């Protein structure tokens, strides 16, 4: 699947994987396994939606220094995001930059982050869980 085509819970799932976390999709929601006390509940799966929630996506944008810009095309408003695949001081070729677009700044940024970790494509198979959590 092309990183540029990730929609719904898929960008969230791949961001969780890029962060090194276990994740699953259940009922069209990404659930990320957390083993710390961040939620006060101990470990378990918690909803994770960095492509729609600034509380989840904003820190990633800041930490990864993802650049965002808005452009107006004939088709309408589009957000573009750039993420470096390597630290700034190691960049020596333009190919090290990863750019993606999307209808919102968070979607564009999370696609750019996923592409910076996995490339322009990710596997089509994603664990989807139906039923109990």
C-alpha positions in Angstrom: 0.0 0.0 0.0 1.3 3.5 -0.8 2.1 5.6 2.2 0.5 8.5 0.3 -2.8 6.7 0.3 -3.1 5.8 4.0 -6.5 6.9 5.4 -8.7 6.2 8.4 -6.9 4.3 11.1 -4.1 3.1 8.9 -1.8 6.2 9.3 -2.3 5.9 13.0 -1.4 2.2 13.0 1.8 2.8 11.0 2.8 5.7 13.2 2.5 3.4 16.2 4.6 0.9 14.4 7.2 3.6 13.5 7.3 4.5 17.2 8.2 0.8 17.9 4.9 0.0 19.5 2.6 -3.0 19.2 -0.7 -1.9 17.6 -3.9 -3.2 16.2 -7.0 -1.9 14.4 -10.4 -2.6 16.0 -13.7 -1.0 15.0 -11.8 1.4 12.6 -9.7 2.7 15.6 -6.0 2.2 16.1 -5.1 0.7 19.5 -1.5 1.1 20.7 -0.1 -1.0 23.5 1.4 1.0 26.3 3.3 -0.4 29.2 3.8 2.7 31.2 1.6 4.6 33.6 0.7 7.4 31.1 -3.0 6.7 31.4 -2.9 5.8 35.1 -4.3 2.4 34.2 -1.0 0.4 33.9 -0.4 -1.5 30.7 -2.8 -2.2 27.9 -4.2 -1.0 24.6 -5.2 2.6 24.3 -6.7 4.5 21.4 -4.1 6.3 19.3 -5.0 8.7 16.6 -2.1 11.1 15.7 -3.6 11.8 12.3 -6.7 13.4 13.9 -5.6 14.4 17.4 -3.1 17.1 17.9 -2.3 15.8 21.4 -0.9 12.6 19.8 0.4 14.0 16.5 1.7 17.4 17.6 4.6 16.0 19.7 5.6 13.8 16.8 5.7 16.8 14.4 7.8 18.8 16.9 10.2 16.0 17.8 10.7 14.9 14.2 10.9 18.5 12.9 8.2 17.9 10.3 7.7 21.0 8.2 4.1 21.8 7.0 2.8 24.1 4.4 -0.6 24.7 2.8 -1.0 25.1 -1.0 -4.0 25.9 -3.1 -4.3 23.7 -6.2 -7.1 23.5 -8.8 -8.5 20.7 -6.8 -8.6 22.8 -3.6 -6.5 23.2 -0.4 -3.8 20.6 0.2 -1.3 20.3 3.0 2.2 19.2 2.3 4.7 17.9 4.9 8.4 17.2 4.8 10.3 14.9 7.1 14.1 14.2 7.1 15.0 10.5 6.9 18.3 11.3 8.6 19.4 14.0 11.1 19.9 17.4 9.5 23.7 17.3 9.8 23.9 14.0 7.9 21.8 15.1 4.9 23.9 15.3 1.8 21.4 14.3 -0.9 17.9 15.6 -1.7 16.6 12.1 -1.8 16.9 12.0 2.0 13.9 14.3 2.3 10.5 12.7 2.4 7.4 14.6 1.4 3.8 13.7 1.6 0.5 15.5 1.2 -3.0 15.2 2.7 -6.3 17.0 3.3 -5.2 18.1 6.8 -1.9 19.0 8.4 -2.0 16.0 10.7 -2.6 13.5 7.9 0.1 15.0 5.7 2.6 15.0 8.7 1.8 11.5 9.8 2.2 10.2 6.2 5.5 12.0 6.0 6.6 10.4 9.3 5.6 6.9 8.2 7.4 7.4 4.9 10.5 8.6 6.7 10.6 5.3 8.6 9.2 2.7 6.1 9.5 4.4 2.7 6.9 5.0 0.0 5.0 1.7 0.7 4.0 -0.3 3.7 2.7 -3.9 3.8 -1.0 -4.3 2.9 -1.7 -6.7 5.8 -2.6 -5.0 9.1 -3.8 -6.9 12.1 -7.5 -6.1 12.5 -9.3 -7.3 15.6 -13.0 -7.8 15.8 -14.8 -8.4 19.1 -13.3 -8.1 22.5 -10.5 -5.7 23.4 
